[in-house]
Amino acid sequence: MLFKLQWLLLVPGHDYFLWLAVLLLPVQGYLLWRRLGLRPLIQSLPFAVAGILLDQLLASVGLFRFPAPYVPAHLALLWLAFSWALPFLPLQRLSLPLLALVSGLLGLAGYGAGFLLDAVEFGIQPALALVVLTLCWLVVLPCRRWLLQLETRSAGQALALGTLLIAPLNGEAANNWVVVGQARFNVMWFTVYDATLEAPSPEFRFPATTPFKLSLQYRRAVRPDQIINATLNQWRQQQLAWVPEWESVLQAAIPPVAAGDTLQLHVDTDGTAALLHNDREAARFDNRDFVTAFAGIWLSERSTDPGFRRQLMGETL
């Protein structure tokens, strides 16, 4: 809603209401940070810069006519506001062709409306300009997805390289880890996350006497209080004897999760564990009972979703 308001201020209003849109921008950034965390806030900046450069390139070849040689301030600000609005849209669930179609339609609608409101001046025939813009925009959102996936993949490769380098110090060969099982957690028809269990051997049993890694790749944004309440609810349903202090441990450990984020629980041989958010340590747990109870939400025989557990444990359904 803030982006729609900024669009109305900046497109029909040009630079006249730029000051008001500038005042709204920190509010939008704050809401994005509170809802989805710092990562989407930072990830959106290169996309905004790329959008500004795209408009600058199109102006240099004569498609746009700007009053000055550079992209006007109100259009540059609009790109930033647009980039901060995108993380709230369920784009990650769209297939690549559908994402390209949505991207092209967004470009056509945005610039078409701007032309009708006399906010955009073309250097070529308007119909041809809108066709060219639609074709350009077919790749805008797919490129954004590719860049986000590239960042995630690069971070994962860096983590794997680091693990390979320090594994000899722990007496553990990094390439001995295997995927025990994978499962997808859905609420009704919505996918919440994809889970992967890794261990040194496919013959994994829980409670474990060997280290293991449980990774959750989130498909939707989830607040910390939602994760904590779901954890406590699972412990109640499993009739687990847990202590109230564990809730405080969860509150200090669980970060905001955005769509595309990963939470990983790395459990050591001694039963202690580290919680990683996007490959960065968010918390460390030194209480073996807590770690067993936390991992047991997914891996315990008391699990409230036996089918999900069997898939994760690599067992035949």
N, C-alpha and C positions, 0 to 999 in steps of 0.2 A: 504493500500500500504506500509505503514511503517512496518507493521508486516511481510509482505512478504519479504521485504528487510532484516529485522532482521533474518527471518528464513534462508534466503540464506547466511547470514553472520555467523550464529551460527551453523547450521546443517552441511553443507559441510566444513565450516571453523573451526569447533570446537572452541577452545579457542584462535585461532590466531587472529580473528577479534572481540574478546570480547570487547575490548576497544571502537571500533566503535559502536557496538550495545549498549553499555552503554551510549554513547553520544546521541544516537538516542532515548533512553528511555524517558528522560525528555521532548523531543519534542512531543512524542506520548502522554505522560501524559498531557502536556499542551493543545494539541489539543482536547483531550477527555474532559478536564475541560471546555474549551471554548465552545465546541459544546453541551455537555450534562450536564455540571455542576459538582459539587464536589462529589455528592453522588455516581454515578457509579464508580468514581475513587477509592473511599474508599471501596465500596462493592466488587470490583474485587480482593482486596488483600487476603481475606480468600480463595477465589477460587484458586488463584495462589499457596498459601501455601498448599491447599489440593492436587493440582496437583503434586507438588513436593513430598509430602508425598506418593502419589500413586506410583510414579516412584521409590521412595526409598523402598516401600514395595515390588514392583515387583522385584527389584534388590536383596532384601534380600532373596527371595524365589528362586532365580537363573534364572529368566527370562532375566534380563539384566546383562551385564558384564561391570562394570565401572572401570576405572583405579584406582580410590580411593574408600574407603568404602562408600562414600556419593555421592549424585547426583552431577555431574559436574556443575560448575558455569554457563556454557553456556546454559545447559538445564534448570536450575533454572530461569535464565533470560528470556529464551524463554517462560516459563510458565507465567511469569508476562506480557510479551508483548502480549501473546495470550489472557490473561484475560482482557487486556485493549482494545483489538480489538473486543471482543465479543459484547459489548454494541452497536456497530454500525450495527450489523447484525439484520435483522427482525425476530429474533427467537421467539418473544412473540406471533407471529401470527400462529406458527406451533402447530398442535395438538401434544399430548404427544407421540403417536407412531411414528409420522413423525420426531419429535425432537430427539427421541432415535435413529432412523435410520440415521439421519444426523450426530448425535454425533458419532455413530459407524463408519460411513464412514470417518469422519474427522480423527479419531484415526487410522484407517487402512491406509488412504492415507499418513498421517504424518509419522508414523513409518515405513510404507512400503517404502516411498521415502528415509527416513533416512537410511534404510538398504541397498537400492540399491546404495546410495552414500557413503557407508562404514562409516556412521556417527553413526550407532547403532550396537552393537555387542550383539547377543542373547546367552544365556546359554543353550538353548534347540533348537530343530529343528526350523528354521525360519518360516516355514508354520504354525506349531503349535503355535509359539510365536505370530504370527500375528492374529491367530484365538482368542487366549486368550485376546490379547490387544483389538480386536474389541468387544468382549463380555464385557470387562471392560468398554470400552468407550460408550457402549450403555446407561450407567447410568450417565455418566459424566455431560452432559448438562441438562438432567432432574433433577439431584440433584442440579445443579446450580439454575434452576428455582424454585425448592422447597425451597431452602434456601432463595431466594429473596422473595418468597411469605410468608415464615415464618416470615421474618423480618418485612414485611409490616403488616402482621396480628398481630404480637406482638406489633407493634407501635400503631395499631388501638385499641387493647385491653387496652393498657396503657392509651390511650387518653380517652377511654370509662370509665375506672376506675377513672381517674382524674375528668371527668365530673360528675360521680356519687358522688364523694366525695365533690365537690364544689357546686353541684346543690342546696342543701338546703340553702346555703348562698345567692343564687340568687332567692330563692322562686320558683324554677323550678324543677320538678321531671324529672330526665334524662330518665326514661323509658316511659315518655309520648310522646316522639318524635316518629313519624311514617313516613314511606316512602309515600310521596304524589304521586310520579310518577318517571319513569325512561325512558331514551331515548338514542339512539346511534346516534352520529353525524358522517356521512361519507362524504368524498370528493371523488366522483366517486366510485371506488370499495375499497377505503382505509378507514378503521375506524380510526378516529382521537382521539375521546374520548367517554366514556360512562358517561352520566350525571345522577345524582340522586338528587331529591329534597326532603328534610325532613322538617317537621313542627310539632308543638304540636298537630295539628288536620288535618285530611285528607281534611277538608273543607277549603282549602287554596285559598285565592284570592290575586291578585297582582294589584296595590301596597298593601303591607301587613301592617297590624297593629300589627302583632305578629312576633316573631323571626322566622327565618328559616335558613336552611343550603342548599347550592347548591354545590355539589361535582362533580368534573370533573376528571375521571380516564383516563389518557392519554395512548393511545396505540402506539403513535409515538412520537419521539422527536420533540419539537417545540421550536424555538428561541423566546426570548422576543419580538423582533421587529415584528415577525409574528403575535403574539398575539395582540400587540398594534395596528398594522395596520388593523387587522381584526376587532378590537373593534371600531376604528375610522370609518372604512368603514360601520359597522353596524349602528352606530349613524347617519351617513350621509343618509343611505338608510331609516332609520326610521324617517328622517327629524326632528331630535332631536336638540334642541337649547343647545349646549354644549359650554363651555368656553375653550379657548386654554390652560389654566392652567391645565386642566384635563389630557392633554397629558403628562405633566411633572409628574403628580401624577402616571400615569401608568408606565412611564419609571423608576421611583424610586421603584415601587412596584412589577412589574412582574419579576419573576426569570426565568432562563433557565429551561425547562421542558424536562425530559428524558422519554423514554418509560417506563411505569409502575408507573410514578409519579402521585400524586394527588394534585390538587388545590381545596381548599374549601373556599367558601365565607360564613362566619358566620355573619348574620345580627341580630342585637339586636332590642329590642322593640322601642328604641328611633331613629332607622334609621341609627345608626353608624354600622360599620362592621369591621371585621378582615379577612385578606386574609391569609390562611394557605397553606404552601407548605410542603407536606408530614408530616402533623400534627405539623409543626412548624410555628409560626407566621412570615410571611414575610412582612406584612404591616398592618396599621390600617387606616381606612377612617372615618373621623369625619363629612364629608359633606353629609347630607341626600340626596341632589339632585344628587350628584355624585353616591352614592350607588344605588339609584333607577334607574339611567340611566345605570349603569354597570350591575346590575341584570336584567334590562329590556331587555338586548340583548337576553336573553333566555326566560324571563317570560312575557314581555310586549305583549299586544295585537297587537302592531305594528311589532312584530317579523317577520323577513323575511322568516322564516320557520315555518308556522303555524302548520304543522303536528308534528314537533319536539316539539313545545311548548305544544300542546294538550297532547302528551304523558307524558311530564314532569309535567304537571299540573294534571295528572290523569283523563283527560277528555276522553270521548268516541270519537274515530275517526269516 
